[in-house]
């Protein structure tokens, strides 16, 4: 019988804080984007790299982070991830040019890719011996994600309005140092022998970055190079003895269709959130604080639905109906935002549609995650979870790149925003349609799942 760690609940607080901060890192920068654009000289098309640099590094290296956690020990990788995240925060805060800011965000993403899988490994070590405690621990750990997203929106507005945009990164430094000081609460984990698929990790991350660049810059050569690197990744996964992503995992029932739904969910939700931030500030003239406050109803709705409602509906109706309905509702909400006017108001043009979109996101997200993992063998559940995490990030990055290309192709700012919202609505609607056609009801449900950035 495994020995209980007497400090396990304090250790959980450290892990939940890490999850909170990693997720907050994707939302806290949203309301600061217009100010960063003005001060650092980002072009309208280049601004999306502040978000995508983090997402690409995080998503592209997530599977590598999980592998390193197994080989080197989860606590060591968790600690290293925080050191890298702090370094990236310092670089992003001190940036005086656009490219340095993007570099800092990418470094933050590398740190996040090490922290997230290591934290889940440590959580399983602390509570895996007791299913009742594990359920409570997973609920608390999982709640940290929507809480981080909500806090990021609000704090980003407060910090940008009353301090300045570099402080959205500076805030990570003291919290990171405090987390490093508390890593002694975490269990020491011995590593094991094995190889690291560095070529696979580099090829998939660089390939994704080039694809995103090609879409925004309309560069065919970059697109071809990115595609070639992604093909190389698949070849490497077939050839090496210990790949990051064994291709046999895709024979798991329901994995491919659930990942498709997650990719399209990210490709619709993240562009909507990104351009809604810009619409509030650049068209309606909101300040950073007012913009963050305007987004709070949407993010609070996501948190309430995910934690309190979706799980109950899932038990009653199953995953597929909720995924289809969620994507369809998201499409309706985002389509509603496309009617936003240049002289619009929050109450008429933003609040109703954004709340509808939030409900759709909340209905689809957890069921899609569970559907991706439900057919996996127990020993492959972690890999399936890592893949669906990565897929969501990839979908977010590519979706944002496509909608940015649509927005910047328009002459008027409001036309660009409306075009991006229409594009995101089409993506969500396509996701709902493909889920109806392709998805089959899972044979079993997975109760414990890893949480990804919303």
C-alpha positions in Angstrom: 0.0 0.0 0.0 1.3 3.4 -1.0 2.3 5.8 1.8 0.3 9.0 2.0 2.3 12.2 1.8 1.3 14.2 4.9 1.9 17.5 3.0 0.0 16.4 -0.1 -2.7 19.1 0.2 -0.1 21.8 0.5 1.6 20.3 -2.5 -1.7 20.4 -4.4 -1.8 24.2 -3.7 1.6 24.6 -5.4 0.4 22.5 -8.4 -2.9 24.3 -8.7 -1.1 27.7 -8.5 1.1 26.5 -11.4 -2.0 25.5 -13.4 -3.6 28.9 -12.6 -0.6 30.8 -13.7 0.0 28.8 -16.9 -3.6 29.4 -18.0 -3.6 33.0 -16.9 -0.6 33.6 -19.2 -2.9 33.1 -22.2 -5.6 35.5 -21.0 -3.8 38.3 -19.1 -2.2 39.7 -22.2 -5.5 40.1 -24.1 -6.5 43.6 -22.9 -2.9 44.8 -23.0 -2.5 44.0 -26.7 -3.6 47.5 -28.1 -1.1 49.3 -25.7 1.6 46.8 -26.7 0.9 47.4 -30.3 1.2 51.2 -29.9 4.4 51.1 -27.9 6.3 48.3 -29.6 5.2 49.0 -33.2 3.4 45.7 -34.0 1.6 45.7 -37.3 -2.0 44.5 -37.3 -0.9 41.2 -38.7 2.1 40.9 -36.4 0.2 41.5 -33.2 -1.2 38.0 -33.1 2.4 36.7 -32.5 2.2 38.0 -28.9 -0.4 35.2 -28.4 0.7 32.7 -30.9 4.4 32.6 -29.9 3.3 31.3 -26.5 0.7 28.9 -27.9 3.0 27.4 -30.5 5.9 26.8 -28.1 3.5 25.5 -25.4 1.5 23.2 -27.8 4.5 22.1 -29.9 6.6 21.1 -26.9 3.9 19.7 -24.6 4.6 16.1 -25.5 8.3 16.6 -25.1 7.6 18.1 -21.6 5.8 14.9 -20.7 8.6 12.8 -21.9 11.2 14.7 -20.1 9.1 14.5 -16.9 9.2 10.7 -17.2 12.9 10.6 -17.9 14.4 13.3 -15.6 11.9 13.3 -12.8 8.7 15.4 -12.6 9.8 17.7 -9.8 13.1 18.6 -11.6 11.2 19.3 -14.8 8.5 21.3 -12.9 11.2 23.4 -11.3 13.1 23.9 -14.6 9.8 25.0 -16.3 9.3 27.7 -13.7 12.8 29.0 -14.1 12.3 29.2 -17.8 8.9 30.9 -17.4 10.3 33.5 -15.1 13.1 34.2 -17.6 10.6 34.6 -20.4 8.6 36.9 -18.2 11.6 39.1 -17.6 12.4 39.2 -21.3 8.8 40.0 -22.3 8.5 42.8 -19.6 11.8 44.4 -20.7 11.1 44.3 -24.4 11.4 47.5 -26.3 10.9 46.0 -29.8 8.3 43.7 -31.2 10.6 40.8 -31.9 12.0 40.7 -28.4 8.4 40.6 -27.0 7.6 37.7 -29.3 10.8 35.9 -28.2 9.9 36.4 -24.5 6.5 35.0 -25.1 8.0 32.0 -26.8 10.3 31.4 -23.9 7.3 31.6 -21.6 5.6 28.9 -23.7 8.6 26.6 -23.3 8.3 27.0 -19.6 4.6 26.2 -19.6 5.2 23.1 -21.8 7.4 21.7 -19.0 5.3 22.8 -16.1 1.9 21.4 -17.2 2.7 17.7 -17.8 5.1 17.6 -14.8 2.4 19.0 -12.5 -0.1 16.3 -13.6 2.5 13.6 -13.0 3.1 15.0 -9.5 -0.6 15.2 -8.8 -1.0 11.5 -9.7 1.9 10.6 -7.5 0.4 12.4 -4.5 -3.2 11.2 -4.8 -3.2 8.2 -7.2 -3.3 5.8 -4.2 -6.8 7.0 -3.2 -9.5 7.4 -5.8 -11.7 9.5 -3.5 -8.9 12.0 -2.8 -7.9 11.9 -6.4 -11.3 13.0 -7.5 -11.2 16.0 -5.1 -7.7 16.9 -6.1 -8.6 16.7 -9.8 -11.6 18.9 -9.2 -9.5 21.6 -7.4 -6.7 21.4 -9.9 -9.2 21.5 -12.8 -11.0 24.5 -11.3 -7.7 26.4 -11.4 -7.8 26.6 -15.2 -11.1 28.6 -15.7 -10.2 30.6 -12.6 -6.9 31.5 -14.1 -8.5 32.5 -17.4 -11.0 34.7 -15.5 -8.4 36.3 -13.3 -6.2 37.0 -16.2 -8.9 39.0 -18.1 -9.6 41.1 -15.0 -6.0 41.6 -13.8 -4.8 42.3 -17.3 -7.2 45.3 -17.4 -6.3 46.5 -13.9 -2.6 46.3 -14.5 -2.5 47.8 -17.9 -4.8 50.7 -16.9 -3.2 51.6 -13.6 0.4 50.5 -14.1 1.6 49.6 -17.6 1.6 46.6 -19.9 5.0 45.3 -18.8 3.5 44.6 -15.4 1.3 41.8 -16.9 4.6 39.9 -17.1 6.4 41.3 -14.1 3.6 39.8 -11.9 4.9 36.3 -12.8 8.3 37.0 -11.2 7.4 37.1 -7.5 4.8 34.4 -7.9 7.3 32.2 -9.8 9.9 32.7 -7.1 7.5 31.8 -4.4 6.5 28.7 -6.3 10.1 27.7 -6.6 10.6 28.2 -2.9 7.7 25.8 -2.3 8.8 23.0 -4.5 10.2 21.2 -1.5 6.6 20.3 -0.7 6.5 18.2 -3.9 7.6 14.6 -4.0 11.0 13.8 -5.4 10.7 11.6 -8.4 13.5 9.5 -9.8 14.0 9.5 -13.5 14.5 6.5 -15.7 16.5 5.6 -18.7 15.3 6.3 -22.2 15.8 8.5 -25.2 14.4 11.9 -26.1 12.9 12.6 -29.6 14.4 16.0 -30.0 14.1 15.9 -33.8 10.4 15.2 -33.5 9.9 18.0 -31.0 11.8 20.6 -33.1 10.2 19.6 -36.4 6.6 19.8 -35.1 7.1 23.1 -33.3 9.0 24.8 -36.2 6.6 23.4 -38.7 3.6 24.8 -36.9 5.4 28.2 -36.5 6.1 28.3 -40.3 2.5 27.4 -41.1 1.2 30.2 -39.0 3.7 32.7 -40.5 2.8 31.5 -44.0 -0.9 32.1 -43.4 -0.5 35.6 -42.0 2.2 36.7 -44.4 0.7 34.8 -47.4 4.1 33.2 -48.0 3.9 30.1 -50.0 7.6 29.1 -49.4 7.2 29.3 -45.7 4.0 27.2 -45.9 5.7 24.5 -48.0 8.6 24.4 -45.5 6.2 24.1 -42.6 4.4 21.3 -44.3 7.6 19.5 -45.0 8.6 19.7 -41.3 5.3 18.3 -40.2 5.8 15.4 -42.7 9.2 14.9 -41.2 7.7 14.8 -37.8 5.4 12.0 -38.9 8.3 10.1 -40.5 10.4 10.4 -37.3 7.5 9.2 -35.2 7.3 6.0 -37.3 11.1 5.4 -37.3 12.3 6.1 -33.7 12.0 3.5 -31.0 10.6 5.9 -28.4 8.6 8.6 -30.3 6.8 11.5 -28.7 3.6 10.4 -30.4 3.4 6.7 -31.4 1.2 6.7 -34.5 -0.6 3.6 -33.3 -2.4 5.8 -30.8 -4.5 7.1 -33.6 -6.2 3.6 -33.8 -7.9 4.4 -30.5 -11.6 4.6 -31.1 -12.9 8.2 -31.1 -9.5 9.8 -30.7 -9.2 11.3 -34.2 -12.8 12.8 -34.3 -12.6 14.2 -30.8 -9.2 15.8 -31.6 -10.8 17.3 -34.8 -13.6 18.8 -32.6 -11.1 20.2 -30.2 -9.0 21.7 -32.9 -12.0 23.5 -34.5 -13.2 24.5 -31.0 -9.8 26.3 -30.4 -9.8 27.7 -33.9 -13.2 29.4 -33.3 -12.9 30.4 -29.6 -9.5 31.9 -29.4 -9.9 34.2 -32.5 -13.3 35.4 -31.1 -11.7 36.2 -27.7 -8.7 38.0 -29.4 -10.7 40.2 -31.8 -13.4 40.9 -29.2 -10.6 42.5 -27.1 -9.5 44.6 -30.0 -13.1 45.6 -30.9 -13.8 46.8 -27.3 -10.7 49.0 -27.3 -10.0 50.1 -30.9 -13.6 50.5 -32.0 -15.7 51.2 -28.9 -12.9 53.2 -27.3 -12.7 51.3 -24.0 -9.7 51.6 -21.8 -7.8 48.5 -20.6 -9.7 48.2 -17.3 -13.1 48.7 -18.9 -12.3 46.2 -21.6 -11.2 43.6 -19.0 -14.4 44.2 -17.0 -16.5 43.9 -20.1 -15.1 40.4 -20.7 -15.7 39.2 -17.2 -19.3 38.1 -17.7 -18.2 35.8 -20.5 -15.3 34.3 -18.6 -17.3 33.9 -15.4 -20.0 32.1 -17.4 -17.4 29.7 -18.8 -16.1 29.0 -15.3 -19.6 28.4 -13.9 -20.8 26.1 -16.7 -17.6 24.1 -16.8 -17.5 23.5 -13.1 -21.1 23.2 -12.2 -23.3 22.3 -15.2 -21.5 20.5 -18.0 -20.5 17.5 -15.9 -24.1 16.9 -15.0 -25.3 17.2 -18.6 -22.5 14.9 -19.7 -23.6 12.1 -17.3 -27.2 12.4 -18.6 -26.7 12.9 -22.4 -23.2 11.7 -23.2 -20.4 13.5 -25.0 -21.5 13.6 -28.6 -24.7 15.6 -28.2 -22.9 18.2 -26.0 -20.0 18.6 -28.4 -22.4 19.1 -31.3 -24.7 21.4 -29.4 -21.8 23.3 -27.9 -20.1 24.0 -31.2 -23.4 25.0 -32.8 -24.2 27.4 -29.9 -20.6 28.8 -30.1 -21.1 29.4 -33.9 -24.4 31.3 -33.1 -22.7 33.4 -30.5 -19.7 34.3 -32.6 -22.0 35.0 -35.6 -23.9 37.4 -33.4 -20.7 39.3 -32.7 -20.2 39.8 -36.5 -23.1 42.3 -36.3 -21.1 44.5 -34.0 -21.3 48.2 -35.1 -18.7 50.9 -35.2 -20.9 53.0 -32.9 -22.2 50.0 -31.0 -22.6 49.4 -27.3 -21.6 46.7 -24.8 -25.1 45.9 -23.8 -26.4 45.4 -27.4 -23.4 44.4 -29.4 -21.2 42.4 -27.0 -22.9 41.0 -23.9 -25.6 38.8 -25.4 -23.5 37.3 -28.1 -20.5 36.7 -25.9 -22.6 35.0 -23.3 -24.0 32.7 -25.9 -20.5 31.9 -27.2 -19.4 31.2 -23.6 -22.2 28.7 -23.1 -21.2 26.9 -26.3 -17.6 26.7 -25.4 -18.4 25.4 -22.0 -20.8 22.7 -23.4 -18.2 21.4 -25.9 -14.9 21.6 -24.2 -14.9 19.0 -21.4 -17.0 16.4 -23.4 -14.5 16.7 -26.3 -11.6 16.1 -23.9 -13.3 13.1 -22.3 -14.3 11.7 -25.7 -10.6 11.9 -26.9 -9.5 9.9 -23.9 -12.4 7.5 -23.3 -11.3 4.9 -25.8 -7.6 4.8 -24.8 -6.0 2.0 -22.9 -5.2 2.9 -19.3 -1.5 3.0 -20.1 -2.1 5.4 -23.0 -4.5 7.8 -21.3 -1.7 10.2 -20.5 -0.6 10.2 -24.1 -4.1 10.7 -25.4 -4.5 13.6 -23.0 -1.3 15.2 -24.1 -2.3 14.9 -27.8 -5.7 16.5 -27.2 -4.0 19.3 -25.3 -1.6 19.8 -28.2 -4.4 19.7 -30.7 -6.3 22.4 -29.0 -3.3 24.7 -29.0 -2.6 23.9 -32.7 -6.2 24.7 -33.6 -6.0 28.0 -31.6 -2.8 29.1 -33.3 -3.9 28.2 -36.9 -7.4 29.6 -36.4 -6.0 32.9 -35.1 -3.6 33.1 -38.0 -6.4 32.5 -40.5 -8.8 35.1 -38.9 -5.9 37.6 -38.6 -5.3 37.2 -42.4 -9.0 37.8 -43.0 -9.1 40.8 -40.7 -6.0 42.5 -42.2 -7.3 42.0 -45.7 -10.1 44.6 -45.1 -9.6 48.3 -45.5 -11.8 49.3 -42.5 -11.1 48.1 -39.0 -14.7 47.2 -38.2 -14.9 45.2 -41.5 -11.9 43.3 -40.4 -13.3 42.5 -37.0 -16.6 41.4 -38.6 -14.9 39.2 -41.1 -12.9 37.5 -38.4 -16.0 36.8 -36.4 -17.8 35.4 -39.4 -14.8 33.2 -40.1 -14.7 31.9 -36.6 -18.4 31.2 -36.6 -18.0 29.2 -39.9 -15.3 27.1 -38.2 -17.4 26.4 -35.2 -20.4 25.5 -37.4 -18.2 23.2 -39.5 -17.1 21.5 -36.2 -20.7 20.9 -35.2 -21.5 19.4 -38.7 -18.4 17.2 -38.8 -19.1 16.0 -35.2 -22.6 14.9 -36.2 -21.3 13.0 -39.2 -18.1 11.5 -37.9 -18.3 11.1 -34.1 -19.6 7.9 -32.6 -20.7 7.6 -29.0 -17.8 6.4 -26.8 -18.0 3.0 -25.1 -16.8 4.3 -21.8 -16.3 7.6 -20.0 -13.0 8.7 -18.5 -13.5 10.5 -15.2 -10.0 11.9 -14.6 -8.7 14.2 -17.3 -6.0 16.7 -17.7 -7.0 20.3 -18.0 -5.9 22.5 -21.0 -5.9 26.3 -21.6 -9.3 27.7 -22.4 
